[in-house]
Amino acid sequence: MIEKQETVEIKPEELQTKVTEAMAKGYRLVAISCTKLDYFQLDYTFDCNLSFLNCRLKLPLVNPEIKSITDIYWSAFTYENELHDLFGIKITGINIDFGGKFYKIKEVAPFGKSITIKTVEGKA
Amino acid sequence: MPKRTIIPFGPQHPVLPEPIHLDLAVRDEKVVEVIPSLGFVHRGLELLVTRKDFMDMVLVAERICGICSFIHGLGYCQGVEEIMNLQVSPRAKYLRAFWAELSRVHSHILWLGLAADAFGFESLFMHSWKIREKILDIFEETTGGRVIFGVCKVGGLRKDIENDVLERIRKTMDEIEADYRTIAKVFKEDYSVKHRNCGVGVLTADEAYKLGAVGPTLRASGISQDMRKIGYGAYGDLNFEPVVEKDGDCYARTMVRVREVYQSFDLMRQCIDKMPEGPVDMKVTGFPKGEFFSRLEQPRGEVVYYIKGDGTKFIQRYRVRTPTFANVPPLVKMLGGCDLADVPVIVLTIDPCISCTER
């Protein structure tokens, strides 16, 4: 084991409280990640003196929405705009909202909608 | 009050090897607000993981970036090995650390050259890149490649370096370091270097930490944080302390990188001194099932790979948070209030790797 990694499962409505606690304890925002399963798995990852903390919550695949944490961690706007552009998650109250144009490509955000994954027979 | 004007900076600009765009709101010659834009070369490499065998995916991971390619491969392998509970051989760990530090020297000297070019010191740029060529020669001799290496694999390495070759490289490193001292002295002491960098683009320690800065950008503001101190790979056995500067300006960020090159030479020598004998590869059976956040220190700072496997040969999710992505908000802060003429130098001092960011 390289390092101990603690993951705390939270409800979407608890996000602001947990993130505020992390900020008060001196944690640095490392990343916000999203994984598409039968639901959206959102991971808010923090670090303090090489101590790892991950807050995980679930959002539905239909009309996913979460409140922004940019009033607590100003720098979260890059991650939150990415969540919107790549996965179509609506972020409310974001400080710098690119409105789906964070990534300047010709695709209309969210990008995932128009992607078709081709599988080779016998490989998937 | 002077009129506010929006000046587009990039995506094509003489100091930018890669495309990033900034909308600079200026009053007179002062920048008052900055809006960054990305995505000009977005490749969607993260999604490829669902179509590549997990053993082959390391080759895609390496192609995220042409400068820190080895460390991208290492981060992927390390994450998968952690999920599969694979114990990589000690020799493979030391060789990985050796190549990772060689990558850091390569990256920093490349950046020093670009920085010199940005502040108008063209001969220093040429001297820097001349030294960098010798580093690439070592890569070519030991891996067969100068940009993409393909030596790192899940479970170890595809190639070993013989001990007599390592001893020869040690002598070559001594020569490279002697050459490097001549240019490092210029970066440290030259009037024009200081004139363009001192007091420019200041980021305080509090701002750097709260804005999530990583790597030399963070350490130049006085925060001693280096992911190698987690002790992944061979780093737990190596003696080093993070290089820290206090002023938080462009000069401090330059000095962190100048000093880290010496540190990397020292770490490479430690690797050669302590190099264990034994195999560098192991047989890998089964498929990864589980998840891990693999964190490493790239030349530009902390990189995070979230890897999730579901027990099939395809990884379910591979998310990469690159150091440049984390350093964008601090960059926005640094640029606020600066002179328009200083923007290129400030942008360059976070060592932006857009190739990494546009994974």
Interface residues (C-beta under 8 A of the other chain):
Chain A: M1 I2 E3 Q5 R28 L29 V30 A31 S33 C34 T35 K36 L37 D43 T45 L50 F52 N54 Y73 W74 S75 F77 T78 I96 F98 K101 F102 Y103 K104 I105 F111 I115 I117 K118 T119 A124
Chain B: H21 I35 S37 L38 G39 F40 H42 G44 L47 T50 R51 Q78 E82 Y209 K210 L211 G212 Q225 M227 K229 I230 G231 Y232 F292 F293 S294 R295 E302 V304 Y306 K308 F314 Q316 R317 R319 R321 F325 A326 V328 P329 P330
